[in-house]
């Protein structure tokens, strides 16, 4: 599925969704699926890295 960056009107594949300019101001960010999916992906990677040894933090 392709997602659309509203600010730059760029198409991004949902499997590789990442905001290319996350530090720039974007009035669409609160409703941005690209930003949301990138945050979810980063959160999943962090959880997986912490739980590999079987101990919580």
C-alpha positions in Angstrom: 0.0 0.0 0.0 1.3 3.4 -0.9 1.0 6.3 1.6 1.2 10.0 0.7 3.3 12.6 2.4 0.8 15.6 2.4 3.5 18.2 2.9 5.7 17.2 0.0 3.2 15.1 -2.0 5.6 12.2 -2.1 4.4 8.5 -2.2 6.0 6.1 0.2 5.5 2.4 0.5 3.9 1.4 3.8 6.4 -1.4 4.4 9.3 1.1 4.3 7.4 4.0 5.9 9.7 6.6 7.4 9.5 10.3 7.6 12.4 11.7 5.5 12.4 15.0 7.4 11.3 14.2 11.0 12.9 17.4 12.5 11.2 19.8 10.2 7.9 21.4 11.2 4.9 19.7 9.6 1.3 20.7 10.1 0.1 17.3 9.0 2.2 15.3 11.5 -0.6 14.7 14.0 -2.6 12.9 11.3 0.4 11.4 9.4 0.3 7.6 8.9 4.0 7.6 7.8 5.1 9.2 11.0 2.9 6.9 13.1 4.1 3.7 11.3 7.7 4.8 11.7 7.2 5.3 15.4 5.5 1.9 15.7 8.4 0.2 13.9 11.0 1.9 16.1 9.1 0.9 19.2 8.9 -2.7 18.1 12.6 -2.8 17.4 13.4 -1.4 20.9 11.1 -3.8 22.7 12.7 -6.7 20.8 16.2 -5.6 21.7 15.4 -5.3 25.4 13.6 -8.7 25.7 16.2 -10.8 23.9 18.0 -11.7 27.2 14.8 -12.5 29.0 15.2 -9.8 31.6 13.2 -6.6 31.8 14.6 -3.2 32.5 
